[in-house]
Amino acid sequence: MTVDRATEQATPSSAGASVGQVPALEFRPGRWIANWNAEDHEQWDTAGRAIARRNLNWSIFAEFLGFVVWQLWSIVVVQLPAAGFTLSTSEIFWLISMPSLVGATLRIPYTFMVPRFGGRNWTIISALLLLIPSIGLAICVSNPETPFGTLLLVAALAGFGGGNFASSMANITFFYPAREKGWALGLNAAGGNLGAAVAQLAVPIVITLLAAGTVNLPMAGLMWVPLILLAAFGAWKYMDNLTSAKGDVTGSVAALKEPHLWIMALLYIGTFGSFIGFAGVFPKLIKDYFPDFSTIGIGTVALSLAFLGPLVGSLARPYGGRMADRMGGARMTVAAFASMAVITLTMVWTLPLKNFWLFLALFLMLFTASGFGNGATYRMIPVIFATSSRAARNGADSVTTQRLASAALGLISAIGAYGGFVIPQVLNASNTASGSYTPAFYGFVAAYVVMLTVCWAFYIRNANRDAMGHV
């Protein structure tokens, strides 16, 4: 994961000096690197690749913990009644959805933190901020008399973890050349998404380990504290800041004026929003529909199979991007929405069978389809802005369209994350109004059909093959 710093320092200096075209990398105090140019093949091959890979490794680890903290309340809420808490169904759904609401909102300012503070410096800060919701959770769930308002506030602070995605992706964008950026960002995103799965696997085990048939809920937060400190230390010792990482507020404002940004944001709500939204409510749905399978006892510990959903969704994401490279992102996105609609309908229609394993299999298929859709939709964005945006149609050069695409990626990731708030709240409203989640699922099916139609209408129907055929 690390590269000897003296080697890094010496190699680029000699390479840059001999070529006489690209200035040598300059290592400044505070682990700042000047003259970074990932597009220069010699600089990249001699020192850049090793530096970028090391920063990517620690970025993935820190972002992984961000997703862990972001999802903690979705796991803890189903355990609160056993710990003596008395909460209504509506209050439980608010605790599940509040981290997504705050996390999605924080993604917008987090995008600009890397240019302001430096990628390494902000990774340290954003990692240490995760201590607040982790320790806060441990404190407030240790007392069943904790007011609901306090629980909701601490759940909101878990949104720090959701914001980490935007700054992490923005940081890695600056380190990699265009020819390798897609794979690097895919690894960074998938590594972070896996945090939701690992949290749902590990927390039920740890809180019941040696708890003598009860639950030790404070451990749900405390167990991550050493890893958060390790991530902050690793970022401090091994990551770097780039002087070339510049903020692009102008690009973001320009991107907001592009109609394609809003179309793609809608599609991303359907793909990533479904992933993060269902990841949050899956433990609750299992407990409500199949309480006997909410946790499975293995010796002295309890295992929840809810982790399998975000796991398969995370693993499917990079493959969705890769298949989109071959088949076209729009076609893959349409296929993903069609699959999600059919799978959701099948799940609703087979609920009367009361077969947990069928329910689980169908939900895993739903997560997989959303993961493929995540990768495919995200892949579409830079292609669309390079070929079909207003700027591109008006003759803007590639540098301008790349700036717009980069800004759009951050904004769309923020808007899409609001799906993590919408899905729990729609399920909550459905349950409050009818006593059933079924109307909500029919609503999701309708939304997938609408998004499928929008994607087909804008990016497949009558598409000019030269400009849009490979979107």
N, C-alpha and C positions, 0 to 999 in steps of 0.2 A: 504493500500500500504506500510505502514511502520511498523516496529517492534521495540519495546523499546530496545535501544542498551544495557542497563544494563542487561536486560534479556538475550540477545544474548551472552553477554560476560560471564555471570555467568554459564549459562546452559552447554555450551560445555566444560568449564573448569572442572566442576565436572564430566561430563560424560567421558571425555577423561582420567581423572586421575583415575577413578574407573576401567575402563577397562584395562588400562595399556598397550594397544597395539597401539592405535592411539593417537598421541600427541593432547593435547587440542588446540582448536582454539586460536590463539594469535592475539589480536587486537593492531595494532601498529599505531603511529601517521600518519596522512594523509589518514586515513581509509584504511590502508593496513591490509589484513588478511593473517596470516601465518598458515601452517599446514592444509590447506584445502584439504579434501579428500571426494568428493561427493559419492564415491563408498562405503564408510564406512556407513553401515545402521544406526548405533547408532548416529553418528555425523549428518547424514542427517536428521534423524527423530527428533532429539532434537533441532537443531538450523539451520542446513544447508538449509532445505527446505524453511524456512521463509526468510532467507537471499537471496537465489537464486531467489525466487519469486519477492522480492522487486527490485532486480537488473533487472530482466526481465521486470517488469512493466515500469520502467523508460527507459530501453533500447528500448522498443517498441515505447514509446512516442517520443524519440529522433529520432529513425529511421523513424517513421511516418512523422515527419517534414522534414527529409532528402528527402523523396520521394516527399513531397509537393513542396519543392524548386526545386527539379530536374525537375518537370513537369510544372513549372510556365510558361515557355516560350511557351509551346505548346498551352496554353490558351490565352496568351497575344497576340500572333502574329495575330490571327484572328481579334483582336480588333484594331490593329495598323492603318489600313486605316481610320477607323472612328475617330481616334485621330489626323489625319493629316499627317501620315507617308506615303511616297511613296516608296513601295518596290516591287521588281519583285517576281514572284512565286519561282524562284530559291533561292533568298535571304531569303524568308520566310521559305523554307525547311531547309536551313542552320541554321537558328535560332532555328528550332525545333530539329534538329539532333545534334547540337554541344554539348548540355549538356550531351547527352548519350555517345558521343565519349570521352569526358573528364571524365565523371563519371565511365565508364567502365575501363579506364586506371588507374584511382585513386584507384580502388578496389584492385589492386595488392599491392601497398605499404600500403594501409590502413589495410590490413590483418595483417601486422607485427607491427602496431602501439600499439596494446593492450599489447603485451609482453614488448614493449620498454617503454611505459609511464604508463601502468596500465589501466584497463578497465574503471574505474571511471574517471580518469584524461583525457583519450582520448575522452570519451563521452562529457566531458565539452568542450574540445578544438574543437572537430568536430561540436558540436552544435553551438558554438559561431562563427565558420567559416561560418555558414549559414547566418549570418547577412550581410556578404559582398555581396553575390548575391541578397539578398532580398532588401537591401537598394540601391544597385547599380541599380537594375531594376527600382525602384521607381524614381530615379534621371534621368536615361536616357530616360524613356518613357514619362517624363513630358515635353520634348522639341522635337517637330517634326523635328527640324534641327539636331538632334543628328546623327552623321555619322554612316553608317552601320557598319564600323569596330568597333566602340565603342559598338554598340548593340551586335555584335558577341562576343566581349571579355566578356561582362557581362553575356551573355548567356552561354559562356564556364565556367564561374565561378560557374554557377548553378550545374556544375558537382560535386562540393563538396557534394551535397546531394546524388548523386549516389554512391560515395565512402563509405558513412556511412553504407551501407548494409554489406559490407565485415567486417568492424571492429566490428559492432554490433553482427553479427553472430559468429565471432571468440570469442568475449568476452563471450557470453552466453554459448558457447561450454564448456568453462572451469568451469562453475558453476554447470552444471547438470551431473548426473550419466548417464551412457550409456543407462540404462533402461528407462529413461525419456527424453533423449536428443532429440529424434525425434519430440515429441510433442512440447517441448519448442522451438526448432528451427522453427517448423511450425508456431507456434503462433507469433514468432518474425518476420518471413518473411511475413506472412499474414497481421500483423499489420502495417508493413512498406508499403507493396503494397497498402494498403487502402489509403495511403496518396495521391496517384495519383487520386483516385476517389473523395476524399474530396476536393482536390484543384480544380478539374474541376467543382464540384458542387458549392463551396463557392465563388470562385473568380468572376464569372459573376454576382452573386447576389450582392456582396459587391461593385464592381466597378460601378454598376448602381444604387445602393441604394441612394436615395436623390440627384441623379445627374441630375435631371430634363431633362431626355431624352437623355443625353450624357453619356460619360463614364469617370470615375475618375481612369485612369489606374495606377497612382502611388500606389493606395491602394492595388493593386494586390501583391505588395511586402511588403508594410508597415503593412498590416493586420497580418502578421505572426511574426513580431518582438516581441511582448509581449510573444507569445507562445515559441519562440526560447529561450528567456531569462528565461522563466519558466523551460524549459527543462534543460538548463545549471545549473540553481539553484538546481533543483531536483537531477541532477546527482551529484552535489557538496555535497549536504546535505545527500542524502540517498543511493547513490551507493558505491561500494567498489572496491578496487584493490586486486588482488590475487597474492601473491608471487610465487605461483605455476604455473602461466600462463607464459609459456616459449615459445619463438620463435622457429620456426622449419624451418629455411632456408634450412637445409640439406634435410628435408622431402619434401620441395617444389621442390628442384632440382631433387630429386629422382622421384617424381610424374610426372615431366615433361618428364621423359624418358619412362613412361608407355604409350603404345599405347591406352589403354582404356581411358586415360584422354582426348585425342584428339577426340576420337569417341564420348564420352559423351559431350564434349564441343560443337561439331557440333549439337548434339541433343538438347542441352540446348539453343543454338542460335535459334533453331526452336520453342522451347516452350516459354521460358522466353523472348527471343529476340522478338518474335511475340507480346507477351503481352506488353512489354514496348514500342516497336516500334509503334504498332497500338494505344496504349494509347496516344502517342505523336501526331500522325497524325489524330486521329479521329475527333477532332473539325474542322480541316482544310478540311477533306473529306466531312463532313456534310455541311460545308459552300459552298464548290464547287459544290456538287451534288444537295443539297437541301437548297439553301440560305434562303428560307422562314422559315426553321426550325433551322437555326443556333442558334438562341436564341428565347425563347418563353417568351413573356411579361406576367408578373403576377403582376398587379398593377403597381408600380413604379420600379420594379426590373425585371431583365432578367434572365432566367434560361436556361442553356444548358444541353441537355440530354446526352451529350458526357460522363458525369461522370458515366453513367450506365455501360459502357464497362469495365473500370478498376475495378469498384465495383464488378461485377459478376466474373471477372477473379480472383480477390483477394480472394473472398469468396470460389471459387472452389478449390484453391490451397491446403489447408489442407485436403480436402476430396479426392483429387487426390492421396495424399500420403497414406491416410487411405485405399482407395480402392486398391492401389498398394500392401499394406500389405496382402490383401486377394487374389488378382488375379495375382500378379506379376507385378513389375514395367515395364518390357519390354512389356508385353501385353497391359498394360494401355497406355504406350507411343505410341505404334503402333496404338491403337484405337484412341488416341488423334490426331495423324497426319492424319489418314484416315478421321476423322471427319473434321479437319481443311481444308483439300483439297476439300472435297465435299461441305462444307459450302461456301468456297471461290468461287468455280465454280458456285454454285447456286446464290450467290450474284452478280457475274458478268453477268450471263445470265438473271437475273431479273431486272437489272438496266434500260433497255428500258421501263419497266412498270412505272418508275418514281413514285414509291410508297415508301414514306419515311418510313412508319411504317414497311413494309417488309424489307427494307434496315436495319433499326435499329434492328429488331428481328434477322436477320441473323448475323449481326455484334456482337450482344450480345451472340449468340451461338458460334461464333468464339472465343470471349474472354473466354467464359466458357470452351471450349475445350482446349485453351492454358493454362488456370489455372489448369485444371486437369493434363495436360501434365507437367506443372511445378512441381507439387507435385510428380508425378510418376517418372519423370526423376531424380529429386534430391534424391529420395528414393533409386534408383538403385545404386548410386555411392558407398556408403559404402559396399553394398553387393558384388558388382563386385570386389572392391579392396580386400575384405576379402577372396574371393573364386577364382578369375580368373586372378588377376594381375600377372605379372612376379614374384614379390616377393612372393606371395602366392603359386604359382606353384613351386617355388624353396625352399619351406619349411619355409618361414619366420613366426615368431610367431605373435600372434594377436596384440601385442603392436606395432610392426612394420607396420602391415597392417593398423591399426587404424591411425597411424601417416600419412601414405600415403593418406588414405581416407580423413582425415581432411585437409591436404594440397590441395588435389585435389578439395575438395568442394569450397575452396576459389578461386582457379585458374579458375575453371569452371564457377563460378558465374561471374567472371570478363569477361571472354571470351564471355559468353552468353549475357552479357549486350551490347556488340557491335551490337547486333541486333537492338537496339534502334537507332543506327546511320545508319545501312544498310537499313532498311525499308524506312525511309523518303527519303534517297538518291536514292534508286531504283525508288520510285514513282516520284521523281523529274526528274531523267534521262528519265523515260518513258514519262512524260508530255512534257519535252523539245524536245524529238525526234519525238513524234507522236501526241502531243496535247491531249493525253488521258492517264489515269491511267490503263486502261485495260491490256496492255502488262505486266505491273508490276505485276498485280494480277495473270496472267497466269504463270509468273515466280515464284511467291510464291507457287502456286499449284505444279509446277514441283519440287521445293525445298522440299516441304512436302513429295512428293512421294519418292524422293531420301532418305530423312531422315527416312521415314518409312521402306524403303528397307534395309538401313544400320542397323537399330535397329533389324529388323527381322533376317537379315543374321548373325549378331554377337551374339545376345542374345536370339533367339528363335529357329532358324533352327539347328537341330542336337544338341540341348543343352543337356548336361548331367544333368539329373534331380537332382542328388545329389548336383552338384556344381553350376549349372546355372538355374535350373528349377524354382526357386523362385526369380530370379533377377527382 
